[in-house]
Amino acid sequence: MIEMILKDLLNYFDIEESFPDYLLEQSFNEVFLDGDLSKSDNNYKIVVKTRQDVTHQMFLKPNDEYPVIIMSELPNGSLNGMKFGQSEGDVSYINEL
């Protein structure tokens, strides 16, 4: 699994929003570079489905309490993911939207 930092992903998709500095250096799987980007207001969603039938979603909400949320849906319908807060160390593990 190859990783990249959020700043690279934002540049790749030409997203010019402000995120906490620590998040800009946070590493994520580069699979999101192959995703489909959608935008609603100032919120973004990147969705990609892998060959293993896992759907990965990245929600970018710059003004939210949790500006970055990663959610993966496994072929059996199980969900897992992480929410990254405004402050370094504020990370929550989640198993549903």
DSSP file (Angstrom, degrees, kcal/mol; ACC not computed):
  #  RESIDUE AA STRUCTURE BP1 BP2  ACC     N-H-->O    O-->H-N    N-H-->O    O-->H-N    TCO  KAPPA ALPHA  PHI   PSI    X-CA   Y-CA   Z-CA
    1    1 A M              0   0    0      0, 0.0     2,-0.3     0, 0.0    28,-0.0   0.000 360.0 360.0 360.0 122.2    0.0    0.0    0.0
    2    2 A I        -     0   0    0      0, 0.0    28,-2.5     0, 0.0    29,-0.3  -0.741 360.0-155.3 -94.4 141.4    1.5    3.3   -1.1
    3    3 A E  E     -A   29   0A   0     -2,-0.3     2,-0.3    26,-0.3    26,-0.3  -0.806  13.4-178.3-117.2 157.9    0.7    6.4    0.9
    4    4 A M  E     -A   28   0A   0     24,-3.2    24,-3.8    -2,-0.3     2,-0.2  -0.913  31.8-102.5-141.4 166.7    0.7   10.1    0.1
    5    5 A I  E >>  -A   27   0A   0     -2,-0.3     4,-1.5    22,-0.3     3,-0.9  -0.620  29.1-113.9 -95.6 157.4    0.0   13.2    2.3
    6    6 A L  H 3> S+     0   0    0     20,-2.0     4,-2.7    17,-0.5     5,-0.2   0.860 114.4  62.7 -56.9 -38.3   -3.3   15.1    2.2
    7    7 A K  H 3> S+     0   0    0     17,-2.2     4,-2.0     1,-0.2    -1,-0.3   0.885 103.2  50.3 -55.8 -39.1   -1.6   18.2    0.8
    8    8 A D  H <> S+     0   0    0     -3,-0.9     4,-2.6    16,-0.3    -1,-0.2   0.904 110.3  49.3 -64.6 -42.2   -0.7   16.1   -2.3
    9    9 A L  H  X S+     0   0    0     -4,-1.5     4,-2.2     2,-0.2    -2,-0.2   0.912 109.8  50.8 -64.6 -43.1   -4.3   15.0   -2.7
   10   10 A L  H  <>S+     0   0    0     -4,-2.7     5,-2.8     1,-0.2     4,-0.4   0.911 112.7  46.9 -61.4 -42.4   -5.6   18.5   -2.4
   11   11 A N  H ><5S+     0   0    0     -4,-2.0     3,-1.0    -5,-0.2    -2,-0.2   0.919 109.5  54.2 -63.8 -43.6   -3.2   19.7   -5.0
   12   12 A Y  H 3<5S+     0   0    0     -4,-2.6    -2,-0.2     1,-0.3    -1,-0.2   0.899 116.6  36.6 -58.5 -43.4   -4.1   16.8   -7.3
   13   13 A F  T 3<5S-     0   0    0     -4,-2.2    -1,-0.3    -5,-0.1    -2,-0.2   0.350 110.6-120.9 -92.9   6.0   -7.8   17.6   -7.2
   14   14 A D  T < 5 +     0   0    0     -3,-1.0     2,-0.6    -4,-0.4    -3,-0.2   0.902  51.7 164.8  56.0  46.0   -7.2   21.4   -7.1
   15   15 A I      < -     0   0    0     -5,-2.8     2,-0.4    -6,-0.2    -1,-0.2  -0.856  19.5-171.0 -95.5 117.9   -9.0   21.8   -3.8
   16   16 A E        +     0   0    0     -2,-0.6     2,-0.3     2,-0.1    -1,-0.1  -0.445  38.3 124.0-110.6  57.6   -8.1   25.2   -2.4
   17   17 A E        -     0   0    0     -2,-0.4     2,-0.4    -7,-0.0    -2,-0.1  -0.732  62.1-107.8-110.4 162.1   -9.6   24.9    1.1
   18   18 A S        +     0   0    0     -2,-0.3    -2,-0.1     0, 0.0     3,-0.0  -0.785  37.8 173.3 -94.8 133.0   -8.0   25.4    4.5
   19   19 A F        -     0   0    0     -2,-0.4     5,-0.1    44,-0.1    44,-0.0  -0.924  44.8 -79.2-130.1 156.4   -7.3   22.4    6.7
   20   20 A P    >>  -     0   0    0      0, 0.0     4,-1.4     0, 0.0     3,-0.9  -0.268  43.5-119.4 -55.5 142.0   -5.4   22.1   10.0
   21   21 A D  H 3> S+     0   0    0      1,-0.3     4,-0.9     2,-0.2     3,-0.3   0.870 111.9  56.3 -53.3 -42.5   -1.6   22.0    9.4
   22   22 A Y  H >4 S+     0   0    0      1,-0.2     3,-0.5    64,-0.2    -1,-0.3   0.862 105.3  52.8 -62.4 -33.3   -1.2   18.6   11.0
   23   23 A L  H X4 S+     0   0    0     -3,-0.9     3,-1.2     1,-0.2   -17,-0.5   0.842  98.3  63.3 -70.2 -32.6   -3.7   17.2    8.5
   24   24 A L  H 3< S+     0   0    0     -4,-1.4   -17,-2.2    -3,-0.3   -16,-0.3   0.802 109.1  41.7 -60.8 -27.6   -1.9   18.5    5.5
   25   25 A E  T << S+     0   0    0     -4,-0.9    -1,-0.3    -3,-0.5    -2,-0.2   0.409  88.9 116.4 -98.4  -0.6    1.0   16.3    6.5
   26   26 A Q    <   -     0   0    0     -3,-1.2   -20,-2.0    -4,-0.3     2,-0.3  -0.490  64.8-127.3 -71.2 135.4   -1.2   13.3    7.4
   27   27 A S  E     +A    5   0A   0    -22,-0.2     2,-0.3    -2,-0.2   -22,-0.3  -0.632  30.4 175.6 -90.0 144.6   -0.6   10.3    5.1
   28   28 A F  E     -A    4   0A   0    -24,-3.8   -24,-3.2    -2,-0.3     2,-0.1  -0.939  41.7 -83.5-139.2 159.1   -3.3    8.5    3.3
   29   29 A N  E >   -A    3   0A   0     -2,-0.3     3,-1.4   -26,-0.3   -26,-0.3  -0.429  34.1-133.5 -64.3 134.5   -3.5    5.6    0.8
   30   30 A E  G >  S+     0   0    0    -28,-2.5     3,-2.1     1,-0.3     4,-0.3   0.517  88.7  95.6 -71.3  -2.5   -2.9    6.9   -2.8
   31   31 A V  G >  S+     0   0    0    -29,-0.3     3,-1.6     1,-0.3    -1,-0.3   0.794  72.0  70.2 -55.4 -27.1   -5.9    4.9   -4.0
   32   32 A F  G X  S+     0   0    0     -3,-1.4     3,-1.6     1,-0.3    -1,-0.3   0.726  81.1  72.3 -66.2 -19.9   -7.9    8.1   -3.6
   33   33 A L  G <  S+     0   0    0     -3,-2.1    -1,-0.3     1,-0.3    -2,-0.2   0.766  97.6  50.2 -64.2 -23.3   -6.0    9.6   -6.5
   34   34 A D  G <  S+     0   0    0     -3,-1.6    -1,-0.3    -4,-0.3    -2,-0.2   0.354  95.3 109.8 -92.5   5.1   -8.1    7.2   -8.7
   35   35 A G  S <  S-     0   0    0     -3,-1.6     2,-0.5    13,-0.1    13,-0.2  -0.215  73.8-109.1 -81.7 168.9  -11.3    8.3   -7.1
   36   36 A D  E     -B   47   0B   0     11,-2.9    11,-2.0    -2,-0.0     2,-0.4  -0.867  32.5-145.6 -97.5 127.4  -14.3   10.3   -8.3
   37   37 A L  E     +B   46   0B   0     -2,-0.5     2,-0.3     9,-0.2     9,-0.2  -0.774  19.7 176.2 -97.1 133.9  -14.6   13.7   -6.8
   38   38 A S  E     -B   45   0B   0      7,-2.3     7,-2.4    -2,-0.4     2,-0.4  -0.960  12.1-154.0-131.1 155.4  -17.9   15.4   -6.1
   39   39 A K  E     +B   44   0B   0     -2,-0.3     2,-0.4     5,-0.2     5,-0.2  -0.989  14.0 178.7-133.7 137.1  -18.5   18.7   -4.3
   40   40 A S  E >  S-B   43   0B   0      3,-2.7     3,-2.2    -2,-0.4     2,-0.2  -0.950  72.2 -43.7-137.2 116.1  -21.5   20.1   -2.4
   41   41 A D  T 3  S-     0   0    0     -2,-0.4     0, 0.0     1,-0.3     0, 0.0  -0.475 123.3 -28.7  57.3-126.5  -21.1   23.6   -1.0
   42   42 A N  T 3  S+     0   0    0     -2,-0.2     2,-0.4    -3,-0.1    -1,-0.3   0.077 119.9 100.2-104.1  23.4  -17.6   23.6    0.5
   43   43 A N  E <   -B   40   0B   0     -3,-2.2    -3,-2.7    18,-0.2     2,-0.3  -0.868  54.8-160.3-110.8 144.9  -17.6   19.9    1.2
   44   44 A Y  E     -BC  39  60B   0     16,-2.8    16,-2.7    -2,-0.4     2,-0.4  -0.886   7.2-164.4-125.2 152.3  -15.9   17.3   -1.0
   45   45 A K  E     -BC  38  59B   0     -7,-2.4    -7,-2.3    -2,-0.3     2,-0.5  -0.990   0.6-168.1-138.6 128.4  -16.3   13.5   -1.4
   46   46 A I  E     -BC  37  58B   0     12,-2.5    12,-2.5    -2,-0.4     2,-0.4  -0.975  11.1-174.5-116.2 126.3  -13.8   11.2   -3.1
   47   47 A V  E     +BC  36  57B   0    -11,-2.0   -11,-2.9    -2,-0.5     2,-0.3  -0.975   7.8 168.9-125.3 133.5  -15.1    7.7   -3.8
   48   48 A V  E     - C   0  56B   0      8,-2.4     8,-3.1    -2,-0.4     2,-0.5  -0.998  20.5-150.7-142.7 140.7  -13.0    4.8   -5.2
   49   49 A K  E     - C   0  55B   0     -2,-0.3     6,-0.2     6,-0.2     2,-0.1  -0.951  19.1-147.0-112.4 128.4  -13.8    1.1   -5.5
   50   50 A T    >   -     0   0    0      4,-2.7     3,-1.8    -2,-0.5     4,-0.1  -0.330  30.3-101.4 -88.9 172.2  -10.8   -1.3   -5.5
   51   51 A R  T 3  S+     0   0    0      1,-0.3    -1,-0.1     2,-0.1    -2,-0.0   0.736 121.6  63.2 -64.2 -22.1  -10.4   -4.6   -7.3
   52   52 A Q  T 3  S-     0   0    0      2,-0.1    -1,-0.3     1,-0.0     3,-0.1   0.250 120.1-109.3 -86.2  14.2  -11.3   -6.4   -4.0
   53   53 A D  S <  S+     0   0    0     -3,-1.8     2,-0.5     1,-0.2    -2,-0.1   0.800  72.9 141.8  61.3  31.6  -14.8   -4.7   -4.1
   54   54 A V        -     0   0    0     20,-0.1    -4,-2.7    -4,-0.1     2,-0.6  -0.907  42.2-148.4-100.5 129.1  -14.0   -2.4   -1.2
   55   55 A T  E     -CD  49  73B   0     18,-2.2    18,-2.8    -2,-0.5     2,-0.4  -0.880  12.8-165.5-100.5 120.1  -15.4    1.1   -1.6
   56   56 A H  E     -CD  48  72B   0     -8,-3.1    -8,-2.4    -2,-0.6     2,-0.4  -0.873   4.6-171.4-105.3 136.2  -13.3    3.8    0.0
   57   57 A Q  E     -CD  47  71B   0     14,-3.1    14,-2.7    -2,-0.4     2,-0.5  -0.988   9.6-165.2-128.4 137.7  -14.7    7.2    0.7
   58   58 A M  E     -CD  46  70B   0    -12,-2.5   -12,-2.5    -2,-0.4     2,-0.5  -0.989   7.6-162.0-120.4 122.7  -12.9   10.4    1.8
   59   59 A F  E     -CD  45  69B   0     10,-3.1    10,-2.2    -2,-0.5     2,-0.6  -0.920   1.9-164.9-105.2 124.7  -15.1   13.2    3.1
   60   60 A L  E     +CD  44  68B   0    -16,-2.7   -16,-2.8    -2,-0.5     8,-0.2  -0.938  16.8 165.1-113.6 111.2  -13.3   16.6    3.2
   61   61 A K    >   -     0   0    0      6,-3.0     3,-2.1    -2,-0.6   -18,-0.2  -0.782  13.3-172.5-127.7  84.8  -15.3   19.1    5.2
   62   62 A P  T 3  S+     0   0    0      0, 0.0    -1,-0.1     0, 0.0   -19,-0.1   0.760  83.9  41.2 -55.1 -32.1  -12.9   22.1    6.0
   63   63 A N  T 3  S+     0   0    0    -21,-0.2     2,-0.1     3,-0.1   -20,-0.1   0.287  95.8 103.0-101.1  11.1  -15.2   23.9    8.4
   64   64 A D  S <  S-     0   0    0     -3,-2.1    -3,-0.1     1,-0.1     4,-0.0  -0.472  84.1-113.4 -92.3 162.4  -16.5   20.8   10.2
   65   65 A E  S    S+     0   0    0      1,-0.3    21,-1.0    -2,-0.1    -1,-0.1   0.844 120.4  35.6 -59.7 -34.0  -15.5   19.6   13.7
   66   66 A Y  S    S-     0   0    0     19,-0.2    -1,-0.3     1,-0.1    19,-0.2  -0.857  75.0-178.3-120.1  92.3  -14.0   16.6   11.8
   67   67 A P  S    S+     0   0    0      0, 0.0    -6,-3.0     0, 0.0     2,-0.4   0.701  70.2  42.3 -70.4 -19.6  -12.6   18.0    8.5
   68   68 A V  E     +DE  60  84B   0     16,-1.3    16,-3.2    -8,-0.2     2,-0.4  -0.987  63.5 175.2-131.4 126.2  -11.4   14.6    7.2
   69   69 A I  E     -DE  59  83B   0    -10,-2.2   -10,-3.1    -2,-0.4     2,-0.5  -0.997  10.8-163.5-128.4 130.9  -13.4   11.4    7.4
   70   70 A I  E     +DE  58  82B   0     12,-2.9    12,-1.9    -2,-0.4     2,-0.4  -0.961  12.7 177.5-112.8 129.1  -12.3    8.1    5.8
   71   71 A M  E     -DE  57  81B   0    -14,-2.7   -14,-3.1    -2,-0.5     2,-0.4  -0.999   8.5-168.4-134.4 133.1  -14.9    5.4    5.4
   72   72 A S  E     -DE  56  80B   0      8,-3.3     8,-2.0    -2,-0.4     2,-0.6  -0.975   7.3-156.7-121.9 135.7  -14.5    1.9    3.8
   73   73 A E  E     -DE  55  79B   0    -18,-2.8   -18,-2.2    -2,-0.4     6,-0.2  -0.953  14.7-147.8-112.0 120.4  -17.3   -0.4    2.9
   74   74 A L    >   -     0   0    0      4,-2.9     3,-2.6    -2,-0.6   -20,-0.1  -0.391  30.9-102.1 -81.7 161.7  -16.3   -4.1    2.7
   75   75 A P  T 3  S+     0   0    0      0, 0.0    -1,-0.1     0, 0.0   -21,-0.1   0.778 122.7  57.7 -55.7 -27.6  -18.0   -6.5    0.2
   76   76 A N  T 3  S-     0   0    0      2,-0.1    -2,-0.0     1,-0.0    -3,-0.0   0.418 122.9-105.1 -84.3   3.3  -20.0   -8.0    3.1
   77   77 A G  S <  S+     0   0    0     -3,-2.6     2,-0.1     1,-0.3    -1,-0.0   0.327  73.4 142.5  92.6  -7.0  -21.5   -4.5    3.9
   78   78 A S        -     0   0    0     -5,-0.1    -4,-2.9     1,-0.0     2,-0.4  -0.399  36.6-150.7 -67.1 144.1  -19.4   -3.9    7.0
   79   79 A L  E     +E   73   0B   0     16,-0.5     2,-0.3    -6,-0.2    -6,-0.2  -0.904  21.4 163.2-116.1 144.4  -18.2   -0.3    7.5
   80   80 A N  E     +E   72   0B   0     -8,-2.0    -8,-3.3    -2,-0.4     2,-0.3  -0.980  12.7 125.6-151.5 158.2  -15.1    1.0    9.2
   81   81 A G  E     -EF  71  94B   0     13,-1.9    13,-2.2    -2,-0.3     2,-0.3  -0.985  40.8-100.5 177.7-168.9  -13.2    4.2    9.2
   82   82 A M  E     -EF  70  93B   0    -12,-1.9   -12,-2.9    -2,-0.3     2,-0.5  -0.989  12.9-148.6-142.8 146.7  -11.6    7.1   11.0
   83   83 A K  E     -EF  69  92B   0      9,-2.8     9,-2.3    -2,-0.3     2,-0.6  -0.980  13.6-153.5-116.8 130.4  -12.6   10.8   11.7
   84   84 A F  E     -EF  68  91B   0    -16,-3.2   -16,-1.3    -2,-0.5     7,-0.2  -0.914  15.1-150.1-106.6 121.4   -9.8   13.3   12.0
   85   85 A G        -     0   0    0      5,-3.6   -19,-0.2    -2,-0.6     5,-0.1  -0.095  31.8 -94.1 -82.9-178.4  -10.5   16.3   14.2
   86   86 A Q  S    S+     0   0    0    -21,-1.0     2,-0.4     2,-0.1   -64,-0.2   0.728 107.8  59.6 -68.0 -24.0   -9.3   19.9   14.1
   87   87 A S  S >  S-     0   0    0      3,-0.1     3,-2.2   -65,-0.1    -2,-0.3  -0.858  96.5-101.1-112.6 143.7   -6.5   19.2   16.6
   88   88 A E  T 3  S+     0   0    0     -2,-0.4     3,-0.1     1,-0.3    -2,-0.1  -0.353 111.0  27.5 -57.7 134.2   -3.7   16.7   16.2
   89   89 A G  T 3  S+     0   0    0      1,-0.1     2,-1.5    -4,-0.1    -1,-0.3   0.228  85.9 117.6  94.6 -13.2   -4.5   13.6   18.2
   90   90 A D    <   +     0   0    0     -3,-2.2    -5,-3.6    -5,-0.1     2,-0.4  -0.649  39.4 144.3 -88.4  82.9   -8.3   14.0   17.9
   91   91 A V  E     -F   84   0B   0     -2,-1.5     2,-0.4    -7,-0.2    -7,-0.2  -0.979  28.7-168.6-125.6 133.4   -9.0   10.8   16.0
   92   92 A S  E     -F   83   0B   0     -9,-2.3    -9,-2.8    -2,-0.4     2,-0.4  -0.968  15.9-138.1-122.3 138.5  -12.1    8.7   16.3
   93   93 A Y  E     -F   82   0B   0     -2,-0.4     2,-0.3   -11,-0.2   -11,-0.3  -0.791  27.2-171.9 -92.6 137.8  -12.6    5.2   14.9
   94   94 A I  E     -F   81   0B   0    -13,-2.2   -13,-1.9    -2,-0.4     3,-0.1  -0.901  28.1-168.9-131.0 156.3  -16.0    4.6   13.4
   95   95 A N  S    S+     0   0    0     -2,-0.3   -16,-0.5   -15,-0.2     2,-0.3   0.192  75.6  30.2-130.2  15.8  -18.0    1.7   12.1
   96   96 A E              0   0    0    -18,-0.1    -1,-0.2   -15,-0.0   -18,-0.0  -0.971 360.0 360.0-163.1 160.0  -20.9    3.4   10.4
   97   97 A L              0   0    0     -2,-0.3   -26,-0.0    -3,-0.1    -1,-0.0   0.477 360.0 360.0 -73.7 360.0  -21.8    6.7    8.7
